Amino acid sequence: MHDLVIRGGRIVDGGGGAPFIGDVAIDGDRIAAVGTVTTRGRNEIDARGLIVTPGFVDIHTHYDGQATWDPELGPSSWHGVTSLVMGNCGVGFAPARPDKHDWLIGLMEGVEDIPGTALAEGLTWGWESFPEYLDALDRLPRTVDVATQVPHGAVRAYVMGERGAVNEPATPADVAAMATIVEDGLRAGALGFTTSRTVLHRAVDGNVVPGTYADRAELLGIGEGIVRAGHGVFEMASDLNPCGDEFAWMEAMSVKTGMPVSFALLQSPLDDEGWRDQLARTDAANARGARVTAQIALRGTGVLLNWRGTAHPFVTRASWQAIATLPWAEQLAMLRDPVFKAKLLADPAERPENDSALVDLLFHGWAMQFPLGDEPDYEPTPETSIAAIAAREGRTPEDVAYDTMLADDGRGFIYLPILNYADGHLDHVLELLRHPATVVSLSDGGAHCGVICDAASPTFMLTHWARDRQRPGKLSLADAVKLQTADTAAMYGLNDRGRLAPGMLADINVIDFDRLKLAKPYIAFDLPAGGKRLLQKASGYAWTIKSGVVTFREGVATGARPGRLVRGPRTAPAVLAEAAE
C-alpha cells in the first residue's frame, strides 16, 4: 500500500502541460506515482472536482527572525507555500557580533518594517557565524521548508565594524574577508548572497543599508567567494541608478561566477516606462552569456493605509499626533467624534523629514488611493478611487479617506499601489509574467508588517491571473502554477520540488479552485512583545501537504511540522533528468 493517495483530482503538475484527471501516490516524503494509481493508500484524499498542484515556492521573504521562533510561518504557509527563501535585500541576522545585535534589529526594522520589539524578544541569538545561524534554523521543525542567503549588510558590518555600517569604501583586505564569509555561508548551505543598492532601504537610524554604495571591486570580489563555493544566486534590490553601470557589473558578475544574478524590477510612477529599458538590458546581457533574471511582483506594490497601521494620510497632522499613543479604544472613540474629525481634517499635513514624491502619494494621491473593501480588488479602476468617490458625492477626498478607514469599527483599509500601477492597470505585469527572463517574486512574506500584506501572492496568482481578471489578458492555470512552482524552485536550484512527478518531494496543494478566495486583510498583534502585523487568509485550500504530511486542512494547521532547513541546491530525481534528455 502507498502511504497516501490523492484520487481523481485535476492535476496541474507544475511543468506547464495541460491539466489532466488523475491520481498522485505518496510514499514517505516522495511522490511515488502520478496518473492512474490502482494500489490503495493507507490514507486517501478524494480530490474529485479539485485541482492538485505542487506546493508553492516563494523565493523572496523576510522571515529571518520569525523562522527562529515560529514553526507555522504564516501568512505564507496559509497560501499553499511549502518552501520559502529568506535573507533577501542584503539584511539578516548573521554573521552577528554580540555587540551588533541591536544594530541588526534596527537595520531589519527600518528596511522591512518588522517591529524591533518583536525581534528583540523573539530572537535568542545562539549564533555568531553564518554557519551557526544555519544550525540554529535547523533545530526548529516547521510547516514549510526554509532556505536562506548571506546578507551583505550583516557581512559588511561584521568585517568592517562602524566603517562598514556607514558605507565607507572597503579595502582589498575587507573584500577578501567578506568573500571568505560568503564562501563559508554557501558551503554551509546558504543558497545565495544578497545586497541592497536602493536609498529607500534605511535602518531606523536613517542610514542606508551597508553595501548600498559598494563599488564594482567589492561586488566582484565577493563574487570570488561564490565561485569558490560552487553555487549561489546573487540577489539585489537596486535603484538601478545609473542603469547602465548597474547592468554592467551585474553582467560581469554573472559571467564571472556562472551563477544567476537577479534584481527587483518594478514600474515606477516617476518613470513608468523604465521597466522596458531594464528588460531590454536584461535580454542584451543574457544574449552575451550572462544569467540575469528580473524578479517581479504579481500586482501593484502598494501600502495598506489604516488607522492602526504604520501609515495613513493623516499621520503627521497635529490632531492625530495628539492621540497617536492612546489605547485603541480611546482612539476609536475620538475618531468617531464629529468634532474631532472636523478638527483633524482642518489641520495642515506636516511634511516629514524624508520628504519625497512618493510621500505626496500618501498625503495627496487621492486618484491613486482606493477603498479595499471586504472583497479586495487589487486591479481597481479610476472611478473607484478616493478622488472619484469624492467628486461624485460632492465631498473632499480627505473626508472620504477618513470615513473609509473608520468603516468596520476602524478596520477599513485604503489601498495605495505606489509601484507597478502607474497606468492604472496591470497589463504590463502580464507582459512581464510571460517574459522568459523574469521570475515571480517580491511577496516580502514576514516583512512590512504595518503597511503591506503581499504574502498572499500565490493565492492572488490563481484567483486573479488564472480566473477572475476583468481586463483582457489572463494566464492559463498551467502557466500560473508553473510560474510559482517549477520556475521559482529552479531559480534557486531546488530541483527536487515544484513538480508533480515520481521521485519529487511530496509538497502538494489540493485546492477547490472555484471556492478559492482572498479574505480582507486584518491587523493582528501576535508577534512577540505584542508586535503588530498585517495578515490575510484565504478559503479554498482543502489540503496542503509538505513532504507527504498534511500540514493544513481547510486553512487550519494540523500541528504537523515536517518542514526543515534546506542546505544548498537540490538535484532533480533521475526520472525527470531522463525526461529532460
N, C-alpha and C positions, 0 to 999 in steps of 0.2 A: 504494500500500500504506500501511496505517497503521503507525505505529512499534511499537505494542504492542496486541494484542487479548487480552482475558481472556474465555475461551469457556465458556459453559454453566454458569455459577455461579448460585447463588440470590441474586439481587440485593436487598439491603436498602438502599434508596437514600438514607436519611437524612431523607427528608421525612415519614416516618410512615405511608406507604402500605403495602399488603400486599406482602410479598416476592414476586418472580417469577423464573422462569428466563430468563436472557438473557445477552447479551454486553456488554462495555464496550470501546470502541475509544479509543485514546490517540494523539494527535499532538503531539509536543513535550511541553510541560508541562501540556497541557489535555486534557480529555475531549472526544472528537470525536463519539461516538455511544453511546447506551445502548439496548439492545433486541436486535433481530436484526441482526447485522453480517455481511454477506456478503463484504466485502472482506477479503483476507488481511492479516496483520500481519507485519512484518519479524521480530518475535518474538511468540510466542503462549504463553499460560498456559492449561493445561487446568484449569478450576475446577469441573468436574463433581463434585457431592457436597459442594462447599464453599460457604460464604457469601462474598459480596463486599459490603463496606461502605465508606463514606468513611473516610479517616483520622480518628482521634480528635483532638479539640481540647481540650486541658487548660488551663483558664484560671486555675488557682491553683497556681503553682510558685514555687520559690525558687532557680533556677539562676543567679542574678545574677552570682555569681563563677565558677561552673563553666562557664558559657557563654563565658567569655573564654579558656578553655584546652582544653575538652573538646569535640571535634567530634561525639561519639556521643550525649552527653546521656542515658545510661542512668541509672536504670532506666526512665524514661518511654518512651523510644524502643523499648524491648523489648516494650511492651504496646500497640503499634499507634498510639501518639501521633505525629502528623505535624506538629502546630502546638502551641506552648505559650506561655503568657503568664506573665511573672515580674514582679518588682517589687512583690509584694503585701505587705500588713500594714505599710506605712509604712517598710520597711527596704530598703536597697540601697546601691550604691556610687557614686552620682552624684546631685548635684554633690559634689565632694570636693576640699577644700583639701589641699595637700600635707601639712600638719601634722595632718590628721584621718584619715589612712589607718588607723592602728592603732585609733583610736576606732571607725571604721565597721566594722572587722573584729570588734571586741569587741561591737558592737551586734548584728551578724548572728549571731555565735557564741552570744550569750546568748539571743536571741529564737528562733533557728531551729536551735540545736544543730548547727551546721556547724563542724567543727574549725578554730579560729583559726589553727593552724599550717599547715593545708592552704591556707587563704585567703591567708595571708601569703606562702607560697611560690608559689602559683598565680597570684595577681593580678599583672599587670605595671604597672598604674596609668599607662597612657599617655593619661590624660584628666584634666580638672578639671570642665568644664561637663557638663551632661547631654547636649547635642548631641554633644560629643566622645566621651562614653561610647557613644552610639549608633554613631558612626563606628568605634569600636574593635570593637563587636559585629559590625559589617557586614563586617569583614575576614576573619572565620573561617567557611569553609563548614562545614555540619553535616548530620547525617542528618535534622534537623527544621527547620522554620521557628521562629524565636523572635520574640516581641514583648515589650515591657516597658512599665512605668508609672513615673511620677515618685514617689519615696517621700518622704513628709512628714518622716521623721526626718532624712534627709540634707539636705533643703532647709532645715529649721529650723536645724540646726547650721551650715550654710553661711552663712546670713544673720545669725544671732544669736550665733554662737560659743558660748561657755560658757553664756550666758543661755538659749539655745535648747536646749542639751543637757540642762540641769537643769530644763526646763519652766517657766521664768519666763514671765509674760504677754508676748505680743507687742504692740509698739506699732503704731499705724497705718502708720508707715514700714516696719516689719518685714513687716507683712502685704502691703503693696504690693510689696515686693521679692520675697517668696515667690511672689506671684501672677505676677509677671513671669517668674520662673524656670520655674514650671509652664507658663505660656503658651509660652515658648521650647521647653521639652521636648516639649510636644504638637505644636507646629508642626514640630519636627524629626522627629517620627514616633512619640512615645510614644502608647499607646492610652488612658491614663488617669492618675489620681492616686490614691495610696493613703495611708491613715493607720491608726494603731493607737490604740485607746482602751480597752485592757484592761490591768489591772495585772499580768496574768500575763506580759506581754511585757516582759522586762528585759534590759539589757545585762549583760555579765559583771561589771561593777562594781556591779550591784544596782539601778541606776537604771532607771525605766520609760522606754519609748521616747519621744523628743521628739515632742510633739504629743498625748500621752495626755490632757492636761488642757486642750487648746486650746479656747477659748471659741467661741461662735457667730459672733462678729465675725471671728475668724481664719478659721474654716472657710468662711463665706460670702464673705469677702474673697478667699480663694484661688479660690473659685468664679468670681470675676470673670475670672481668668486663663483658666479653662476656657471661659467664654463667648466671650472674645476669640479663643481658638484655634479654636472652632467644633466641637470634638468632645472626647470623653473620658468614660470611666466613672469614677465616684468610688467607690472600693472601701475598705472598712474592716473591721477586726476590733474588736469592742467588747464590753464587759461589759453594755452597754445599761442603765446604772445612773446616774440613774433612767431607766427605759424611755421614759416619756412625753417627757422632754426630748430624748432622743436621736432619737426619731422626729420630733419637731417640727422639728429642724434638718435632718434627712435629707429630709423632705418639702419644706421650704423650699429646700434646695439643688437638688433635682431640678426643682422648678417654676421656680426662678431660672435654671438653666442649660439646662433642657430635656433634660438627659442622664441616663442611668441612675445610680442610687445603689444600691450593693449592700453587704450586710452578712452576716457569717457567722452562721448560725442552727444551733445545736446543742442537743440536750436535755441538761440538767444534772442530775446526781443530787441536787443541792441544791434544784432547782426543776424537777421532771420534767415539769410541765405548762406551764412558762413559754414554750415554743416556740409553743403555741397562741395565747397573747396576742400574741406577736411577729408571728405570721402574720396575726392579725386586724388588727393595727395596719398591717401592710403593705397588706392589702386596702383598708383605710379610706383610707390615704394615696393609693393609686392611684385610688381612686374620686373623689378630689378633684383629679386631674390630674397626680399625681406618677408617676415611673417607678422605684419601689423594688423591688428584687429580693433575695430571700434566697438566699445561697449555702449549699448543703447538702452534707453528706458522704453517701457510699453505705453506710456501715457505722459501727459504733462507733469513735469516735476514741479509739484506745487505744494504750498503750505495750507494747512487747515487752520483757519482762524476761529478762535473760540475764547470765551471769557476766561476759561481755566487753562488754556494752552499757553505756549510760550509767547505767542504774538497775536495781536488783533489791531484793527485800525485806530483804536483809541488808547493804545498802551502808554503813550507819552503824555496824554492830557492830564492836567492837574487834578481834576476830579477823580479820575481813575487812580492816579498815584496815591491819592488820599485814602483809598480803600484797598489798595493792592495787597496789603499784608493781612487783611482781616480774614477770619474764617469764612468759608464759602457761604454758609447760611446767612451771614451778615452781609456779604457782598451781594448775594442774590436779592435780599430784601431791599437793599439800596437801589439795585439795578431796576427793580420793579416800580420804584417810586417815580412818578412822572416829574416831580420837581427836580430830583437828582438827574434824571435823563436830560431834561432841558438844560441844566447847568453844564453837564458833561459835553453835550453837543455844542454848546456855546464856547467852550474852551478852545483856544488855539492848539493845533497839533505841533508840539515842540519837535524840532529836528534833532535826531540822535547824533552822537559824535561820529559814528561810522556812516555818515550820510552817503547815499548813492542813488542812482537812477532806479535801482531795484527797490529801495526803500520807498520811493514815490508810489510804486505799485501797491505797497502795503497801506499807505495813508490816503492815497487819492486815486488808485487804479480801479475805479468802480466798474469800468467796462470789462475788466479782466477778473472781477470777483463775482462768484456765483453761489447762491444758496445750494448746499449739498443735498439736503432732504433725506427722507427715510430710505429712498431707493437711489443710492448715489449715482450720479451721471458724471462721468469723467471726460465726456466729449460734449460739453454744453454748448448751446447755440447763443449768439449775441443777444437775442431777445429775452433770454433768461438771466441776464446779468443784473447785478445790483443797479447799475445805471439805467438799464432799460425798464426795470420794475419801477424805479423812482419816477422816470419820465411818464410812464403810463398812469401812475397813481397820483401824480402831482405832489410828490414828496421829495425831500432831499435824499441823496444817496446815503448820507450819514444816518438818517432816520431809519431807512430800510435795513442797513447793515446792523444797527443796534438791535432792532426787533428780530432780525434773522438769528442772531446769536442768542437772544433771550428766549427763543422758542424752545419748547420741550424742557421747561424748567431750567433754562440756561444752558441746555446741552446742544443748541443749534450750532451748525458749522457753516462757514463761508469757505469755499474752495477757490484758491488763488494759484493758478498754474503759471508760475513765474517763467519756467523754461519749457521748451517743447510745445508752446501753444501760441506762437506769435501770429499764426494765420487764423486762429480761432477754430481750428480743427486739427485732426491727427493724420491727415493724408500723407505728410512727409514721413511719419513713423512707419506707415505701411510700406513705403518705399524702402526705408532702412531695414525693416524686418525681412524684406525679400532680397537684400543685398548679400552677396557671398562673403564679404569682409566684415560683417557685423556679428555680434553675439548678444543675446538677451542678457541684461544685467541691471545694475543700479537700483535694486529693490531697497538697499540700505536697511535690511532687516536688523532690528535691535538698536537702530540709531534714530536721531532726530525725534526723540520721544515726545516732544511737545508741539511739533509742527507738521510732521509727515508720517503717513502710515502706508508705505508702498510695499510692505512685506506681503501684502495680498496680491501682488502682481501675477502669480501663477493662476489664480482664480480669474483675475481680470483678463488674462490672455485667452482663456477658454470662453468666458461669457461674452466679452466684448468683441474680440477679434475673430472668433470662430462661430459666433451665434447671433449676437444682438445688435451689432453696429448698424446704425440707421443710414449713414452716408455710404455712397458707393465704395466698394472695396472691402473684402474680408480675406481671412486666411482659411484654408481648408483645416478641418480638425486634425488631420495627419500632420500638417505643417506646424500648426500651433503647438502640438505635443512635441514634435521633434526639436523645435527651437529651444525648448526648456528642459530637454532630457538628453538625448544623444549629443546635441550640439554643445550644450553647456558643459556636459561631462567631458567631451573630447577636448575642449579648450584647456582644461587643466590636467589632461592625461588620465582622467578617471574612467578608463576604458572598460572597466568591469561592471558598469552600471549605465542607465539611460536607455536600455533596450530590453524588450521582452523577447528573450532568446535563450535556448539551453546554455547553461553554464554561467549566465549573468547573475549578479546579485538579485535576490528576490525582493526588490524595492518596487512596490506596486500600489497604485491607486485604483479603487473601484468606485466609479462616480456615477451618480444619477445626473446625467448631463442636462436633462430637461429641467431638473429641480435646482441645478447649481446656481447659487445666488450670493452676492456680496451683501453683508449686512451694513448698517450705518456704523461708522467709526464711533468709538467712545473713549473717554479718558479713564484710566484706572490708576490707582495709587498702590500698586502691588509690588513695586521694586523694593529692595532693601531700604530701610530708613523711610519707608513710605513714599519713595520716589514715584513720580508720575510717568505715564507713557500712554501714547495713543495706540489703541488696539482695534482690530477689525476681524470679525468672524465671518464664516461662510456656512451655508447649508448645501447639502448635496454630496458631500464626501461620505459615501456609505462605509467604506473601509479604507484605511491606509495601512500598508504592510511594509515593515522595514526588516530586511534580512530574514524574511519568512515568518515574521512575528507580527500579529495585528497590534498596532500602536494606537489607532484611533478608530472608533466606531461611531458613525453619525456625528462626527466632530467632538466626541468625548474621548479623552485619553483613557486607555485601558490600564495604565500603570506599568506596561511593559517597557523595558529600556534596553533594546538590542543595539542601539547606536553606539559607535566608538569613534576614537580619533583615527583619521586616515593619515597614514605616513607615506608620503611620496606618491608618484604616479602608479597607476594600476594597469595590468595587462588584460587585454580582452581574452575571453575564452577561445580555445582553439577552433570551435565551430564557427565563430564569427571571423576569425583570421582566415580560415579556409574559404569562407564565402566571399571575403573581400578579394582573395586571389583569383 
